[in-house]
């Protein structure tokens, strides 16, 4: 059963990757071209020679972007399916669609939204190449903190629910999550390496487009995988013994 879910997760991830590619190619690549043009202009003003183009922009914006988006989304789809198989029937009494939707929303928050608030995506020409290692480490630290805070919030919800009710427990845990993430983001060092001459409009649109790609990715995984998994698990519910042996039978408390 887990293998079937894993396959479906990866296939939905492929679909999500294609949708992300279409969105990024249409709205993101023109912004990348603008940023590269700015970078070339700054290099000319400094008297620097343009760096040789190892891979053409047409390849980068076309086949390269498509392959990267599909592979990345398929891998995330597989991980998403594995996490779904673990939490389904254990974290909440929701069905497959509801579980997948909540899981996708949580993944979007901890993997995309929270880290981007502190360290948003930047187009070419923005950022010092000498600090890319430090910036990457800080970004992944923010993801780890966000995931840990979300896991803690879920555990706190389950602990408070019997005494305060599920609705109040979710509110209290949400406040705790925001406070923990807010304090950590305040303490982590800021990074501001945007050139003064760089277009604020291009920068804002690039960051909005980057976040939009994540919205498409996680929405597709949450809704698409949830619908497919619901059909699969709906069939297993007709055979309780088989569902129980698979470890994916809904558990009610």
MARFI-842821 format. One record per residue (C-alpha): y, z, x; residue in three letters. Coordinates in steps of 0.5 Angstrom, whole numbers, plus 2048, in hexadecimal, padded with zeros to 3 digits. Layout:
N
YZXala...
//
This chain:
253
800800800unk805802806unk8037FB809unk8057F7802unk80C7FB802unk80D7FA809unk80C7F2808unk8107F2802unk8167F6806unk8167F180Bunk8167EB806unk81C7EE802unk81F7EF809unk81E7E880Bunk8227E6804unk8277EB806unk8287E880Dunk8297E180Aunk82F7E4805unk8327E880Bunk8327E280Funk8357DE809unk83B7E3808unk83C7E4810unk83C7DC811unk8417DB80Cunk8467E180Cunk8447E4813unk8447DE818unk84B7DC817unk84D7E3819unk8497E281Funk84C7DC821unk8537DF820unk8527E4824unk84F7E082Aunk8557DC829unk8597E282Aunk8557E4830unk8567DD833unk85D7DD832unk85E7E4836unk8597E183Cunk85E7DB83Dunk8647E083Dunk8617E4842unk85F7DE846unk8587DF845unk8537D9845unk84F7D983Eunk8487DB83Funk8427D683Eunk83F7D6838unk8377D7839unk8367D6831unk83A7D282Dunk83E7D4827unk83B7D0822unk8347D3825unk8367DA824unk8397D981Dunk8337D581Bunk82C7D681Dunk82E7DC821unk8317E081Cunk82C7DE817unk8267E081Bunk8297E681Dunk82B7E8816unk8247E6814unk8207EA819unk8257F0819unk8247F1811unk81D7F0811unk81C7F5816unk8207FA812unk81C7F880Cunk8167FA80Funk819801811unk81C80180Aunk815800807unk81280580Bunk81780B809unk816809802unk80F80A802unk810811805unk815813800unk8138107FAunk8118157F5unk81281B7FAunk81A81B7FBunk81B81A7F3unk8188187EDunk81B8117ECunk81780B7ECunk8168067F1unk81D8027EFunk8218097EFunk81E80B7F6unk81F8057F9unk8268047F7unk82880B7F9unk82580A7FFunk829804801unk82F8077FFunk82E80D803unk82C808809unk832805808unk83680B808unk83380E80Funk832807813unk838803811unk83E80780Dunk83E80E811unk83E80B818unk843805816unk84880A814unk84880D81Bunk84680781Funk84780181Bunk8457FA81Dunk8497F6821unk84A7EE822unk84A7EB829unk8507EC82Dunk8517F482Bunk84E7F982Funk84D7FA837unk8477F783Aunk8467FD83Eunk846802839unk8417FE834unk83B803837unk83F809835unk84180682Eunk83A80482Dunk83780B82Eunk83D80E82Aunk83B80A824unk83380B824unk835813825unk83981281Funk83380F81Bunk82E81481Dunk83381A81Bunk834816814unk82C816813unk82B81D815unk83181F810unk82E81B80Bunk82781E80Cunk82A82580Cunk82E823805unk827821802unk824827804unk82A82B802unk8298287FBunk8228297FAunk8238317FCunk8298317F7unk82782E7F1unk8228337EEunk8288387EEunk82E8347EDunk82B82D7E9unk82A8277ECunk8318247EBunk83582A7EEunk83082A7F4unk8328237F5unk8398247F5unk83982A7FAunk8348267FFunk8398207FEunk83F825800unk83B828806unk839821808unk84081F808unk84382580Cunk83D825811unk83F81D813unk84681E812unk846824817unk84282081Cunk84681A81Bunk84C81E81Dunk849821823unk84681A826unk84B81682Aunk84F811827unk84F80A82Aunk855805829unk8557FF82Dunk8587FA829unk85E7F682Cunk8657F682Aunk8657EF829unk85F7EE825unk85F7EC81Dunk85F7F2819unk85C7EE813unk8577EB817unk8557F281Aunk8547F4813unk8517EE810unk84C7EF815unk84A7F6814unk84A7F580Cunk8457EF80Dunk8417F3812unk8407F880Dunk83F7F3807unk8397F180Bunk8367F880Bunk8377F8803unk8347F1802unk82E7F4807unk82D7FA804unk82E7F87FDunk8297F37FDunk8247F7800unk8257FD7FBunk8257F87F5unk8207F37F7unk81B7F77FBunk81B7FC7F5unk81A7F77F0unk8147F47F4unk8117FB7F6unk8127FD7EEunk80D7F87ECunk8087F97F2unk8088017F0unk8088007E9unk8017FC7EAunk7FF8027EEunk8008077E8unk7FB8047E4unk7F68067E9unk7F880E7EAunk7F280F7EFunk7F48097F4unk7FC80B7F3unk7FA8127F5unk7F68107FBunk7FB80B7FEunk8008117FEunk80580D7FAunk8048107F3unk80A8137F0unk80A81B7F1unk80E81F7ECunk8108267EDunk
//
